[in-house]
Amino acid sequence: MGVRRVDEAALARFGDEFARTLRPPPAVVVAIAGDLGTGKTTLVRAIARGLGVTEPVTSPTFALVHRYEGTATTVYHVDAYRLRRAAEAADLGLDDMLGEGDAVVLIEWPERLGEALPPVTHRIGLEYADDPAMRVLVVP
């Protein structure tokens, strides 16, 4: 898919379209990397909406994991920002999430999980652009 500059609306459209390509089972893991404020949670909201989640999708920064029911899948939103050590990832229940064949697991700050990061199906990066209203979306 490559690299492109997006504003918030384009990022939301991308997330909605990307969601339609996700086809569990098996469980799908999407690693979403980027600095604070680059739009990771905005992207997660759009992907969740594209998967049929109708309830508000909020950042699980303090809870670490939120679970949502989509149309045909369970959506997990994992925010590893507050993890101090990769060993803390054992408490997240990733194995249980992956055990649900219909799950889509969206992981913000995947690098903080270290060796506990499950096999990733898709990687997405978000970076700041020179224009504060824009972001650089990287989808290898």
C-alpha positions in Angstrom: 0.0 0.0 0.0 2.9 2.3 0.6 3.3 5.8 2.2 0.8 8.7 1.8 -0.1 11.9 3.5 -3.6 12.0 5.1 -5.7 14.4 7.1 -8.0 13.1 9.8 -10.9 12.5 7.4 -8.7 10.6 5.0 -7.3 8.5 7.9 -10.8 7.6 9.0 -11.7 6.6 5.4 -8.6 4.5 5.2 -9.5 2.8 8.5 -13.0 2.0 7.3 -11.8 0.6 4.0 -9.0 -1.3 5.6 -11.5 -2.9 8.1 -13.3 -4.5 5.1 -10.2 -6.4 4.1 -9.9 -8.1 7.5 -11.2 -11.6 7.4 -10.8 -13.7 10.5 -10.6 -16.6 11.3 -7.9 -17.0 12.3 -7.6 -14.0 14.5 -6.1 -10.9 12.9 -3.5 -8.8 14.6 -2.9 -5.2 13.5 0.1 -3.4 15.0 -0.3 0.3 14.9 2.8 2.3 15.7 3.4 6.0 16.0 4.3 8.8 18.4 1.8 10.3 20.8 -0.9 12.3 18.9 -0.3 10.9 15.5 -3.8 9.4 15.2 -3.5 5.8 16.3 -6.8 5.9 18.3 -8.5 7.8 15.5 -7.5 4.9 13.1 -8.6 2.3 15.6 -12.0 4.0 15.9 -12.4 3.9 12.1 -11.4 0.3 11.8 -13.8 -0.7 14.6 -16.6 1.2 12.9 -15.8 -0.5 9.6 -16.1 -3.9 11.5 -19.5 -2.9 12.7 -18.8 -1.6 16.2 -21.6 0.8 17.0 -20.6 1.8 20.6 -18.1 4.6 21.3 -14.5 3.4 20.9 -12.3 5.0 23.6 -8.7 4.9 24.3 -7.8 2.1 26.7 -4.6 3.8 27.9 -5.4 3.1 31.6 -7.5 -0.1 31.2 -5.0 -1.3 28.6 -7.6 -3.4 26.7 -11.2 -2.7 25.5 -13.4 -5.3 23.9 -16.1 -4.5 21.4 -18.6 -6.5 19.5 -18.6 -5.9 15.7 -21.0 -7.3 13.1 -19.2 -10.6 12.6 -16.1 -10.2 14.8 -14.9 -9.3 18.3 -12.6 -6.3 18.2 -9.9 -5.9 20.9 -8.2 -2.5 21.3 -4.9 -2.9 23.1 -2.9 0.1 24.2 0.5 -0.9 25.5 1.7 2.6 26.1 1.6 2.3 29.9 3.6 -1.0 30.0 6.9 -0.4 31.7 8.3 -3.9 30.9 7.4 -6.3 28.1 6.8 -8.9 30.9 3.7 -7.0 31.9 2.2 -8.0 28.6 1.4 -11.5 30.0 -1.4 -9.9 32.0 -3.2 -8.6 28.8 -4.7 -11.9 27.9 -3.4 -11.9 24.3 -3.5 -15.7 24.1 -7.2 -15.6 25.0 -7.9 -12.9 22.4 -6.1 -14.9 19.7 -8.0 -18.0 20.8 -11.2 -16.4 19.6 -11.0 -17.2 15.9 -13.2 -14.3 14.9 -11.1 -11.7 16.7 -9.5 -8.6 15.3 -6.8 -7.4 17.8 -5.7 -3.8 17.2 -2.5 -3.0 19.1 -1.3 0.5 19.7 2.4 0.8 20.8 3.2 -2.8 19.7 6.9 -2.3 20.3 6.3 -2.1 24.0 5.1 -5.8 24.0 8.6 -7.0 23.0 8.7 -10.8 22.7 5.0 -11.0 23.9 3.9 -9.4 20.6 1.8 -12.0 18.8 2.4 -12.8 15.1 1.3 -9.6 13.3 -1.0 -9.9 10.3 -0.7 -6.2 9.4 1.6 -3.3 10.4 0.6 0.3 10.1 2.7 3.3 11.0 1.7 6.9 11.6 4.1 9.8 11.6 3.9 13.6 11.9 4.0 15.5 8.6 5.4 19.0 8.0 1.8 20.3 8.1 0.2 19.9 11.6 -3.1 18.9 10.0 -1.6 16.1 8.1 -0.1 12.7 9.0 2.1 10.3 7.1 0.4 6.9 6.9 2.8 4.0 6.3 1.4 0.6 5.3 4.1 -1.8 4.2 
